[in-house]
Amino acid sequence: MKKLLLSLLATLAITTARADEGMWTLYNLPNAVYEKMRLEGYQLPYDKLYQADDAIMKAVVNFSGYCSGVVVSPDGLVFTNHHCGFESIRSHSTVEHDYMLNGFIAKSYEEELPNEGMFVSFMVEQRDVTDQLMAQGLDTLTKERRAALLDSIETDLSKQVREQDSTLRLELQPFYEGNRYFATTYRDFRDLRLVFAIPKSMGKFGGETDNWMWPRQTCDFSVFRIYADPKTNGPAAYSKDNVPYHPKHWARVSAEGYKEGDFSMTMGYPGSTSRYLSSYGIRERYEENAIRAQVRGVKQEVMKRHMDQSEAVRIKYDSKYAQSSNYWKNSIGMNKCIDSIGLIGQKEQFEGLIRQWQDSTGLFKGQLDFPQMERFYAKRLATSKAYMYFGETFGRTDELSRRAMLIHNGANPVGHGRRQHINIKDNSDTWDYDTDRETLGTLLRNYREKVTDERYLPEFYKTIDERFGGDCQKYADFLYSKSRLMKKGKRLYPNKKSFYKDPGVKFGLDLTELYADLRKEFGTVRDTINQQERYLCAAKLRMEEDMPHYSDANFTMRLSYGQVKEYRLGNMRSGYRTTAPSMVAKMKTGDTVEDYKVEPEMIDLMQQAGDMPLCFLTTNDITGGNSGSPMLDGKNRLIGLAFDGNWDSLSSDIFFDSQLARCIGVDIRYVLYMMDKWGHADRLIREINAQ
């Protein structure tokens, strides 16, 4: 037993969270974590994080379900990243009024632009309801009955909070791989308006060249405003009569800056991490990353070529391209890091310690079964790879595939009898016919080349071979020219024989049938794998029960803290911040590096900025969803906005390397400088009232 403990201690240094690592829930923040925050420079009482009337969490928002943001004024101004506001900026842009290219500045409330489907959510409360669920036998139920119980409990809890306040919403979510369950209450505001956007040349400065890289100079911010019911100051659907929301608390903006070693905290909504994942799961993730990178690389080449040829196409596809390329590069970088740090070997070593601990304590015997986990992961590998190729090829890629699958999965017919029909919504302002058509043809060919097992080929590949001589592009051209799915204003009648004769409808049916087969095959082992991963997490928590642990990210509010700090890679020192001269140097290469090309006035502005800080590094934990998270000093004051991680730590979603992992933020002084000197947004500067 003594030898086991020594072995454990030797390995925990690389496998266990340090106190200043992690994405911590706020309502139950361990006191040990808070005390470490105090040692590193946090200066306020514990309750200023979550409990107090002016707790900083009350200024932080979930931004439209995919990013984070922070309220910075008594009139509901919200700061988030430029790339988080990108789709709003794009949707309001035309060739005549290209807000992506030229930026946008609302000079008055009346000029602020509404955004259909966008919202912000404030977290009101969070609590652990695990004991309530376990008392009803959750752990003893089958998958179906477990899901039914969770749904029933969530419905009851939601009803209770709505009875207290009709503007509230509740979510019941699993934490710690399903070993705990938390109920989180939110208040949603759905009238969110665009107020200020920097030109894309600055908001995306560096583009794909600098994405996930350091040093950075990107001015990654945009400004929105929350609007509310004029009578209640509460949530309301969009109305021209709504007024700016007046929050009880907002984050104060600091113009004091920071120095290396200063305390820094982020608070936001990180999307997904998998740090409890087994070595077998990481191997599977590695394969999935390689597939994602390959397919997206093929797709992006087509999109980029068409975008370069037409401004109208560029406006339609800028956001799509950015979303695709972001995790294309992330997947490449993650696999590189998995290899470079030997992550799979580290996980295997730790799993060996858990086995020893099981043998010595008898705990989780008959539950956590490593040989079984290995067998089931191996069993689903082929299906998993086909599933990934399918999703990357046909999911959210081209408009025809989207419509073709929607017809069979969720489209709601209107009318009665044989006149019952499906209307295809005209969204021609979001896609281009030639770009879309070539994208589908290219991806159909790529899928055929990469997926060689006939079981995973949709039925329509026989049509491609028999009618089109194996030419996938000719088949795609045929679909676009003949299917009523792609005809503006056309109806489809599900109750008529002609419905399944439509080639697009048939294409969608073939995809749907294969997708159902893949899901079924995937599902035969998924539940066992998920159960084993849950036991693995539970065993780790029990074995290390005297240490604080955070749950994997699941797009609920989390706190991360650390310091402003550079990193070292070999003999290279990164530096902890960038300044204006470094950006000017890149701008001057804009004729040869497209991502560094800016308007002449931007070069002038940066030359006039002296040594103004632009972006900086902290040891804060970050992943997708954290974009737009406020970066705060030890007094809860805003010093920046998180927008990226660094290339050398892209495995951090599955393993946090404290030596290399860094959060990249845009300095709030850079934000204010551009609002002032470029935007002349005096009314907004006064409203923010930076300290």
Order of alpha helices (4+ residues) and beta strands (2+ residues): alpha-alpha-beta-beta-beta-alpha-alpha-beta-beta-beta-alpha-alpha-beta-beta-beta-alpha-alpha-beta-beta-beta-alpha-alpha-alpha-alpha-alpha-beta-alpha-alpha-alpha-beta-alpha-beta-beta-beta-beta-alpha-alpha-beta-beta-beta-beta-alpha-alpha
